[in-house]
Amino acid sequence: MGFPLLSLIVFLPAVGAGVLMFLRNDDAVRWTALGVTVLDFALCIAMLAGFDTTTHAMQFTETRPWVPALGITYALGIDGISALFVFLTALFGWICVLASWVAIDRKVKEFMVSLLVMQALMLGVFCALDLFLFYVFWEAMLIPMYMIIGVWGGDGRVYAALKFFLYTLAGSLLFLVGVIVLYFHGGRTFDILALTAHDLPFQVQSWLFFAFLIAFAVKVPMVPVHTWLPDAHVQAPTAGSIILAAVLLKMGAYGFLRFSLPMLPAASVYYAPLMLVLSALAIIYGGLLALAQDDLKKLVAYSSISHMGFVTLGIFALNLRGLEGAILQMFNHGVTTGALFLFVGLIYERTHTRSIADYGGLMQAAPVYTAFLALFTLSSMALPGTNSFVGELLVLSGAFAANPAVGAAAVVGALLGAAYLLGMYGKVALGPARLGAGFKIRDVNARELAAILPLAVLVLWVGLYPKPFLGIIDASVKHVLTQVHSKGGGQ
Amino acid sequence: MTATALVQSALASLPEIVVIAGACILLILGQVARKGQGHFVVWASIAVVLIAALATAMLAGEVRPAYAGMFIADRFAVFFKAVFYLATVLTFLLSPRYAEIEEIGISEYYVLLLFALSGMMIMASATDLLSIYVGLELTVLCTYVLTGFLRQQRRSNEAALKYVILGSVSTGIFLYGVSLVYGLTGTTQLDGMAAAVTGNPLDPGLLLAVVFIVAGLVFKVGAVPFHMWVPDAYEGAPTTITAFMSVAPKAAGFAVILRVFLNPLVAASDAWIIVAVIAVVTMALGSFVALVQDNFKRLLAYSSIAHAGFALFGVVAGGADGIASVMLYLLIYTFMNLGIFGIVIMMRNGDFSGEVINDYAGFARSHRGLALLTLLYLFSLAGLPPTAGFFAKFYVLVALVERGFVVLAVIAVLLSAVAAYFYIRIVMVIYMREPERAFDPALTPSVRATLAVTAAGTIGIGLFPAWFLRLAQGSVFGG
């Protein structure tokens, strides 16, 4: 075993959190948190530089016995799919620190500790190669996220935090039982790769599929278990919303990719039509709800439900274009919606209102802000040249290949997206200023620009030249597809 | 009994002898000591427990049956005795300052705890229904008295009275079951029963006896339908005694349940169905009723009912993993529950009772470290990783699924989601509300030590469960 790079990436933020505990000065806390997250990001870039895109095998693997009596190991490793999300998580690590720089003005230390612990756990989820380890990371995330929403959130934060907590806990606990059942049927091991190689009878797969579905659907979130999301998003502080949108919502879809598809191929193929219908429902329903919102944050939150519908649609199209599109779209949604929440946070810090009706004419007051907002709005509605266009196109072509009716419904959802996003942008940025006569707000400053720019670059990079990103995931996606179709029947 | 057999028996029960002799000596010394010099009793009591622990450790190597099959010193008993020692020593450490505040600073308090400890040790080692009975009564008689130790408080008296009356009834029921077993099988020894039972699997009389014995034991662990005393006794008793009762005698009750049910009778009857029903109902009742509690001690009482229900699922699972899962659960529960009780006890200072949950509003503002500890214990009780509470639940679920009780596992996790709510509610009060008053916890060095030990256990077993798991698995009798 070589250098434990992944352990370092996963636990560096946690160690950083430990260091923060001893600091007394708020500014020192902020700078240390930034330093730790930037360093973590740098390690992550180093990891990507050494990443071999030609193979689907797990890389940078580390294995140590943990609880040998139960076949539990401490095993980390990444393939192309995880690599992309490790990158995304590390990227948003320091963006979240920057986004909370002034927005969080009380209990700064506790906040940054929660943020760093959260980051360590999220990275752990994407790197874990042992189901038990995965579950520990997955479930422990509830604690810092509950604190972030509940302590630093808006007026209804306590209710929102509790709802978030109980929804995800109930879902995850069923997943836990599923994991244990899988453990006994899969030869008493929690090793994800070994379990993937194991063939299960269809009936067992069916039960497990639904046990997993409940946990993953809550996290995605899919309609009808999505109701915690708007509450959590609206009440969470900016950094909390960004984490939710950029990384946390990806966990469910990641679960489908890592567990449901390869471990339960027959059930995945069998229940794919159901999943497609649910996805189309989420796309349209989320879009309609977003159309009806006046609160900026709620609008973006509901648009997330719609966008994540595209992700599950692509996954359960069970073909190469659909799956690659879904993963790219997960990444894109992280970048774009994370950025949109950042923008909502920035404007809220300045005006203390999130009602779209209160705004207007921001273009004169804050030209740089509105220009970037335009870019991310266009990306969110998947205009050609932006990242989401590539992802959405792949998903749609995959969906049409799998089921034309569902594909057509998804197109309607995409149109809805254009309607509410353009409507929002028009009311906020264009037209005469409405926020009182002396409406003046500060444009973005250098610190904020530092958080925005990398995201803007990613939007255009993926939009204009997606090849490197698709290259990272390509081998792994093909491998997942082979696993599904060789063992699960289907196309 | 020959002299050699007597020596052998005395050797096997050396830890019990140490504790009982120590308690008797301290009883006398406590009376002789002048007022204001009572503190030595605490340290002397701790010393007695440590000597007993040393004796236990030295005897741990082999299985020693003693007293003509009434008693056995095996690794199963050693494990439970270790839990009792831990719980007792931590209770001693939590007590001095609290006893001072509540004005119960007399030596009998510690002596009674030592006698209760000896009773529990006998329960863990008993292999005969009669020696079980002796241990059981020795334990509860002491806890009856300790529950009523706040003599000036009406609710303490009331709690003790309720506890005594219901406890006597349950003892009667238990004895009736024992007499039925004796009538049907001609023996009260567990091994003898097992032999008698195998030839005649479906004797309805025996099933009835099982029901009575279950009822008697279920009372001791506070499971439904014999849980009614728990909230009142827990609320009325001095908090240190509540802390003690919630872990040690409960563990002793489980030790007996495991020995009785998983050794001889389970092959003969469908007793596990009864236990399964009890487990589900207990957990449901504990979890749902705890939702509406405003008093911290009462909430913890219902929480302990719910936890007893979860541990009973391990009994239902049976087999080596089932037994080991219950044992590990009890060990972990000792750490996390004494931890949270340590917080409640520490809060009792001046006119502040520390019992109303809303009084904890904004605790995190003034005492970051203590609030974080409280958070740790609460999340562990709720069963979230990476704390020990998660591993405790996880292993019980593994045992359940191993035996094919997937439906029970699903019920167990759904009920723990309900239970999570009330622990999280306390976290919410501590972290998300504005403080209404200044906090002045009675934080003595010995309380600090307790909190440190329990925190280390709660986090340590969560992160490195392997050694403890092997310990529990190695301590399962016959496996």
Interface residues (C-beta under 8 A of the other chain):
Chain A: P65 W66 V67 P68 A69 L70 E110 F132 Y135 V136 F137 E139 A140 L142 I143 Y146 M147 G150 V151 R157 V158 A161 L162 F165 L166 L169 A170 L173 L174 L176 V177 I180 V181 Y183 F184
Chain B: R368 F379 L384 P385 P386 F390 F394 Y395 L397 V398 V401 E402 V406 A409 V410 V413 L414 S416 A417 A420 Y421 I424 R425 V427 M428 Y431 M432 P465 A466 L469 R470 Q473
